[in-house]
Amino acid sequence: MARPGLRRLGTRGPGGSPGRRPAPGAPASVPYSGTGQPGGVRGAGVCKSRPLDLVFIIDSSRSVRPLEFTKVKTFVSKIIDTLDIGPADTRVAVVNYASTVKIEFHLQTHSDKQSLKRAVAQITPLSTGTMSGLAIQTAMDEAFTVEAGARGPSSNIPKVAIIVTDGRPQDQVNEVAERARASGIELYAVGVDRADMESLKMMASEPLDEHVFYVETYGVIEKLSSRFQETFCALDPCALGTHQCQHVCISDGEGRHHCECSQGYSLNADKKTCSAIDKCARNTHGCEHICVNDRTGSYHCECYEGYTLNEDKKTCSAQDQCALGTHGCQHICVNDRAGSHHCECYEGYTLNEDKKTCSAQDQCALGTHGCQHICVNDRAGSHHCECYEGYTLNEDKKTCSVLNQCALGSHDCQHICVYDGSASYHCDCDTGYTLNEDKKTCSAIEEARRLISTEDACACEATLAFQDKSLDDILEKLQANEYGQVHR
């Protein structure tokens, strides 16, 4: 088969139209190492590849022997070698297919040549049928999506697919290839050995003589890499040195370029030469305090006395006399916004008239202590709070709460402790008992009743007991017991 003609990316309209060159500052291209071309000179640094979203769709069916599949991977790696790889340049994905389809890696997976080539080298064949239509559909639905790393329509980055096969598709490729082309994907078809030429033409974009390639064996497929290099390449006038820019030449691709100027200069009306800019006079310098023009056409920023220039080389900060240790404050140095400072004292101290030294405050005497009960001065010029007997200091270290001695178990009541709520308490007895004169212990009521029994009131034992405890005393205890039972 005669060798098809070549075309350059960038001459097509919508539906495969590549966009503008990315913003200036994109990485330099890989030097071109191919043969010459009529009408120009090709040499190191002259050929630059356009940024692409490039997907290889490679056939690994049973008819492709392991050594032949290795040749295909070498062919893919050689094309990668000729491209400018990076997030802002060309992104590469690989779709491996046979009866099934496997996306080996997406456009966003690898951002440098070495990792890309390592990933290509690790691809293994699937070794089944040849479902070319399914492979193209998968590439369109999954590989060329923004989620998978493809640039959106506004970027004008061309979407290019190179399908490599050695057989006849076992499914319909005509309609799916037409949908892929209509979606903006530019399809190149590479046939090897037994590849069906009509199927290759159905898959490829127009013009066919620029998008259909054929080789007789896998042994020579890698020679096609130079053909794709020419297809994806453009002459670089900046590298050729024919740009006439006074300062900086920026390649825009497709043989176009524009001139820019070094910092501190502006491009003249001729779009080639540059003039120094007085940014200080134009007030575009961004200096917070002082702008100083330099002889090189640029400028630098300086600060007023008492300030230092920040790392951004634009803004200024007041000098930190506190950090420098030149403040003379006895206790605390505080920086002020005006680039000065003032002295302060620790808590419990007041600043003396010299505005530098400090004296301890007697906050207890000043009445500024905040203690609810008792203020106690400490030696350190501070104070602490204490509480009256029967109270305990709260967590705020200032207020006091009544101690509940009944709850604490420090009451000494034999039977019952009754909390009075005013830092005090009283004792009561269980039912059937009466409180003794010590106001702590209890005696059984039956004993008292027995002592005042009317039976044999004149007996000697009753008389003696009556002499020991008067009736009034016993009745008083009975009444006290009854009152305690009611108010327990």
C-alpha positions in Angstrom: 0.0 0.0 0.0 1.2 3.5 -0.9 2.3 5.6 2.0 -0.5 7.9 3.0 0.0 11.7 3.0 0.7 13.6 6.2 -1.2 16.4 7.8 -0.6 18.9 10.6 -2.9 19.2 13.6 -4.4 22.7 13.8 -5.9 23.0 10.3 -9.2 21.4 11.1 -12.3 23.2 12.2 -14.9 22.1 14.8 -15.0 18.3 15.5 -11.4 17.7 16.0 -10.1 21.3 15.9 -7.1 22.0 18.1 -7.1 25.2 20.0 -4.6 27.9 20.8 -1.2 27.4 22.2 -1.3 27.3 26.0 -0.3 30.4 28.0 3.4 31.5 27.8 5.7 29.7 30.1 4.8 26.1 29.1 7.7 23.6 29.3 10.0 23.5 26.3 9.6 20.8 23.7 11.6 17.6 23.2 14.2 18.3 20.5 13.2 16.9 17.1 15.6 14.4 15.7 14.0 13.6 12.3 14.9 14.4 8.8 14.6 17.7 7.1 11.5 19.2 5.5 11.3 21.3 2.4 11.0 25.0 3.0 12.5 24.9 6.5 15.2 23.6 8.8 14.6 20.9 11.4 17.0 20.6 14.3 17.3 20.4 18.1 14.7 22.5 19.8 12.9 23.5 16.5 10.0 21.1 16.6 7.4 21.5 19.3 4.4 19.2 19.8 1.0 20.7 20.4 -0.8 19.9 23.7 -3.2 17.0 23.1 -5.6 14.7 25.0 -4.2 11.5 23.3 -5.7 8.0 23.8 -4.0 4.9 22.4 -6.5 2.1 21.6 -4.4 -1.1 21.2 -5.5 -4.5 20.0 -4.2 -7.3 22.2 -6.4 -10.1 20.8 -5.3 -13.7 20.4 -3.8 -13.0 16.9 -1.3 -10.6 18.4 1.7 -12.7 19.6 3.5 -11.7 22.8 6.6 -10.4 20.9 4.3 -8.5 18.5 2.5 -6.9 21.4 5.9 -5.8 22.8 6.5 -4.1 19.5 3.2 -2.2 19.8 4.2 -1.0 23.3 7.6 0.2 21.8 5.7 2.0 19.1 3.5 3.8 21.8 6.6 4.7 23.9 8.4 6.2 20.9 5.5 8.4 20.1 5.4 9.5 23.8 9.1 10.4 23.5 8.3 12.9 20.8 5.6 14.7 22.8 5.7 17.4 25.4 4.1 15.6 28.4 2.6 17.4 31.3 -0.7 18.7 32.8 -0.6 21.8 30.6 0.7 19.9 27.6 -0.1 16.5 26.2 -1.9 14.0 28.4 -1.9 10.3 27.5 -4.2 7.3 28.2 -4.2 3.7 27.0 -7.2 1.5 26.3 -6.4 -2.2 25.9 -9.0 -4.3 24.0 -9.8 -7.7 22.7 -13.3 -9.3 23.4 -13.3 -7.1 26.5 -12.0 -3.6 27.1 -9.7 -2.4 29.8 -8.6 1.2 30.5 -5.0 0.7 31.5 -4.6 4.3 32.8 -6.5 7.6 32.4 -5.3 10.9 31.0 -4.8 12.4 34.4 -2.9 9.3 35.8 0.7 10.2 34.7 2.1 13.6 34.2 5.7 12.8 33.0 7.3 10.7 30.3 9.1 8.2 32.6 6.0 7.2 34.6 4.0 7.0 31.3 6.6 4.7 29.7 6.8 2.5 32.7 3.0 2.1 32.8 3.0 1.2 29.0 5.7 -1.4 29.6 3.6 -3.1 32.2 0.6 -3.6 30.0 -0.3 -7.3 29.3 -2.4 -8.7 26.4 -6.0 -9.8 27.0 -5.7 -12.6 24.4 -9.3 -13.0 23.2 -11.4 -11.6 20.3 -11.4 -8.2 18.5 -14.1 -5.8 19.6 -12.9 -2.6 18.0 -16.3 -0.9 18.1 -16.6 -1.6 21.9 -13.1 -0.2 22.4 -13.9 3.1 20.6 -17.2 3.4 22.5 -15.4 2.9 25.9 -12.7 5.4 25.0 -15.4 8.0 24.1 -17.5 7.3 27.2 -14.8 6.8 29.8 -11.3 7.9 28.6 -12.2 11.3 27.0 -14.3 12.6 30.0 -13.3 15.6 32.1 -13.5 13.3 35.2 -10.8 11.1 33.6 -8.5 14.1 32.9 -9.6 15.4 29.5 -9.7 19.1 29.1 -13.1 20.7 28.4 -14.3 22.3 25.2 -13.3 25.8 26.3 -9.6 24.7 26.4 -9.6 24.0 22.7 -7.2 21.0 23.3 -7.6 18.4 20.5 -8.9 15.0 21.4 -6.9 12.4 19.4 -7.2 8.6 19.4 -4.8 6.2 17.7 -6.2 2.7 17.2 -3.8 -0.1 16.4 -5.2 -3.5 15.1 -4.1 -6.5 13.0 -7.5 -8.0 12.3 -11.1 -7.5 11.3 -13.4 -6.1 14.0 -15.9 -8.6 15.4 -18.5 -5.9 16.0 -19.9 -2.9 14.2 -17.4 0.0 14.1 -19.0 2.3 11.5 -21.6 3.9 13.7 -19.6 4.1 16.9 -16.7 5.6 15.0 -19.0 8.2 13.4 -20.3 9.2 16.8 -16.8 9.5 18.2 -15.7 11.8 15.3 -18.9 13.8 15.7 -18.1 14.3 19.4 -14.8 15.9 18.4 -12.4 13.0 18.6 -9.8 12.8 15.7 -9.3 9.1 14.9 -6.1 7.6 13.4 -6.2 4.0 12.3 -3.0 1.9 12.2 -3.3 -1.5 10.5 -0.8 -4.3 10.7 -0.5 -7.5 8.6 -4.0 -9.0 8.3 -5.8 -5.8 9.2 -9.0 -5.1 7.2 -8.5 -1.9 5.1 -12.2 -1.2 4.8 -12.6 -1.3 8.6 -9.6 1.0 9.0 -11.2 3.5 6.7 -14.5 3.3 8.6 -12.8 4.1 11.8 -10.5 6.9 10.7 -11.2 10.6 10.4 -11.1 12.5 7.1 -9.1 12.9 5.0 -8.4 9.2 5.0 -5.0 9.5 3.3 -3.8 11.5 6.4 -5.4 9.3 9.1 -5.0 5.7 7.8 -1.6 4.0 8.2 -0.6 0.4 7.3 2.5 -1.7 7.9 3.1 -5.3 6.8 4.5 -6.6 10.1 4.8 -5.5 13.7 8.5 -5.6 13.2 8.4 -2.2 11.4 5.5 -0.6 13.2 7.8 1.6 15.3 8.9 3.3 12.2 5.5 5.0 12.1 6.4 6.9 15.3 8.4 9.4 13.2 5.4 9.9 11.0 3.2 10.8 14.0 6.0 13.0 15.3 5.8 15.0 12.1 2.0 15.0 12.4 2.1 16.4 15.9 5.0 18.8 15.2 5.3 22.5 14.3 8.3 24.7 13.5 9.3 26.9 16.3 10.5 30.3 15.2 11.7 31.1 18.7 14.1 28.1 18.5 15.1 29.0 15.0 16.1 32.5 16.1 14.1 34.3 13.4 11.7 36.0 15.8 13.4 39.5 16.1 12.1 39.9 19.7 14.3 42.2 21.8 13.7 40.4 25.1 11.6 37.2 25.1 10.1 35.1 22.3 7.0 33.0 23.1 6.0 30.2 20.8 2.2 30.0 20.1 2.4 26.8 18.0 1.6 26.3 14.3 4.7 28.4 13.5 3.3 31.4 15.3 5.0 33.4 18.1 4.8 36.7 20.0 7.2 38.9 21.8 7.3 39.8 25.5 9.5 42.0 27.7 11.5 41.3 30.8 10.1 42.5 34.2 10.1 46.3 34.4 9.7 46.8 30.7 6.8 47.2 28.3 6.3 46.2 24.7 6.5 49.0 22.2 4.1 49.6 19.4 6.2 47.6 17.0 5.5 44.5 19.2 9.2 43.6 19.2 11.2 46.1 21.2 10.8 47.0 24.9 11.0 50.2 27.0 11.7 50.5 30.7 8.6 51.2 32.9 8.6 53.8 35.7 6.2 51.9 37.9 7.0 54.2 40.9 5.7 57.2 38.9 2.7 55.2 37.5 1.8 54.0 41.1 1.5 50.4 40.0 4.4 49.3 42.2 2.4 47.8 45.1 4.9 49.1 47.7 3.3 49.9 51.0 5.7 52.7 52.0 8.4 53.7 49.4 9.0 52.8 45.8 12.6 53.1 44.5 13.4 52.9 40.7 16.3 50.8 39.7 18.7 51.4 36.8 17.6 48.1 35.2 14.1 49.5 34.5 12.6 47.7 37.5 12.1 48.9 41.1 12.2 47.8 44.7 10.3 48.7 47.8 11.6 50.2 51.1 10.1 51.1 54.4 9.9 54.1 56.7 12.2 54.3 59.7 11.2 51.9 62.5 9.8 49.4 60.0 11.2 46.4 58.2 10.4 45.0 54.7 8.3 41.8 54.8 9.1 38.6 52.8 6.7 39.7 50.0 9.2 42.6 49.4 6.2 45.0 49.2 4.6 45.4 52.7 6.2 46.7 55.9 6.0 45.7 59.6 7.0 47.7 62.6 10.3 46.7 64.2 9.7 44.5 67.2 11.6 46.2 70.0 10.1 43.8 72.5 11.7 40.9 70.6 14.9 42.8 70.3 15.1 43.1 74.1 15.7 46.9 73.9 12.4 47.9 75.6 13.5 48.3 79.3 10.2 46.9 80.7 10.5 45.2 84.1 7.6 42.8 83.4 5.9 42.8 79.9 6.7 44.6 76.7 3.7 45.2 74.3 4.3 46.3 70.6 2.1 49.1 69.3 0.8 49.5 65.8 2.8 52.7 65.3 6.1 50.9 65.5 6.6 51.8 69.2 5.9 49.8 72.4 4.6 50.2 75.9 5.2 48.4 79.2 2.7 46.5 81.3 2.9 44.6 84.6 1.9 41.1 85.8 -1.4 40.6 87.5 -1.3 42.0 91.1 1.2 44.7 90.1 0.8 48.4 89.0 3.0 50.3 86.6 5.1 53.0 88.3 5.5 56.6 87.1 8.6 55.7 85.1 6.3 53.6 82.8 8.8 50.7 83.0 9.0 49.3 86.5 6.2 47.6 88.5 5.0 47.5 92.2 2.9 44.9 93.9 -0.8 45.8 94.5 -2.6 45.1 97.9 -5.8 44.0 96.2 -7.2 42.9 99.5 -6.9 46.4 100.9 -8.1 47.9 97.6 -11.3 45.8 97.8 -10.8 44.6 94.2 -10.2 41.0 95.2 -13.7 39.6 94.4 -13.5 37.2 97.4 -16.9 36.5 99.0 -15.6 35.9 102.5 -11.8 36.4 103.1 -9.0 37.9 101.0 -5.4 36.8 101.8 -2.4 38.6 100.3 0.4 36.4 98.9 4.1 37.3 98.7 4.1 37.3 94.9 2.0 40.5 94.8 -1.2 38.5 94.2 -3.8 37.1 96.6 -6.2 34.2 97.2 -9.6 33.7 98.7 -10.7 31.7 101.7 -14.0 30.9 103.4 -15.4 31.2 107.0 -15.6 28.1 109.1 -18.4 25.8 107.9 -18.0 26.9 104.3 -15.9 25.6 101.4 -14.3 27.5 98.5 -16.1 27.0 95.1 -14.3 26.2 91.8 -14.2 29.9 90.8 -11.8 30.3 93.8 -13.8 33.3 94.9 -17.3 32.3 96.2 -18.1 30.0 99.2 -20.7 27.3 99.8 -22.0 26.0 103.2 -20.6 22.7 104.3 -23.2 20.0 104.8 -21.8 18.3 107.9 -24.6 15.7 107.9 -23.6 14.6 104.4 -19.9 14.7 105.3 -20.5 12.4 108.3 -18.9 14.8 110.8 -22.0 15.5 112.9 -21.6 13.0 115.9 -25.4 12.3 116.0 -26.1 8.8 117.3 -29.2 8.3 115.1 -30.2 11.1 112.8 -28.5 14.3 111.6 -30.8 17.1 110.4 -29.1 19.8 108.1 -30.4 23.3 109.0 -29.1 24.9 105.8 -27.1 27.7 107.6 -23.9 25.9 108.2 -25.4 24.2 111.2 -27.3 21.0 112.1 -29.2 19.2 115.0 -29.6 15.6 116.0 -32.9 13.6 116.1 -33.6 10.0 117.2 -35.3 7.1 115.6 -38.9 6.2 116.4 -39.2 4.8 120.0 -36.2 6.8 121.2 -35.8 10.3 122.8 -32.8 12.7 122.6 -30.7 12.8 125.7 -29.4 16.0 127.3 -26.1 15.9 125.3 -28.2 16.5 122.2 -26.4 13.7 120.4 -27.3 10.4 121.9 -30.8 8.7 122.2 -32.6 6.6 124.9 -35.6 4.2 124.4 -39.0 5.8 125.3 -40.3 2.6 127.0 -37.7 3.0 129.8 -39.1 6.5 130.5 -42.7 5.2 130.5 -41.7 2.4 132.9 -40.3 4.9 135.3 -43.6 6.9 135.5 -45.9 3.8 135.6 -48.8 4.2 138.0 -48.6 0.6 139.1 -47.2 0.4 142.7 -46.4 4.0 142.7 -45.5 3.9 146.4 -43.0 1.1 145.9 -39.4 1.9 146.9 -37.9 1.3 143.5 -40.4 3.6 141.7 -39.8 6.2 144.3 -36.1 6.1 144.0 -36.3 6.3 140.2 -38.7 9.2 140.5 -36.2 11.0 142.7 -33.5 10.5 140.0 -35.6 11.9 137.1 -38.4 14.3 137.7 -41.7 13.8 135.9 -41.4 17.1 134.2 -38.0 16.2 132.7 -39.4 12.9 131.3 -42.5 14.6 129.8 -40.3 17.3 128.2 -38.2 14.5 126.5 -41.4 12.8 125.3 -42.7 16.0 123.8 -39.3 16.7 122.2 -39.3 13.2 120.7 -42.9 13.6 119.3 -41.9 17.0 117.8 -38.8 15.4 116.1 -40.9 12.7 114.6 -43.3 15.2 113.1 -40.5 17.4 111.6 -38.1 14.7 110.4 
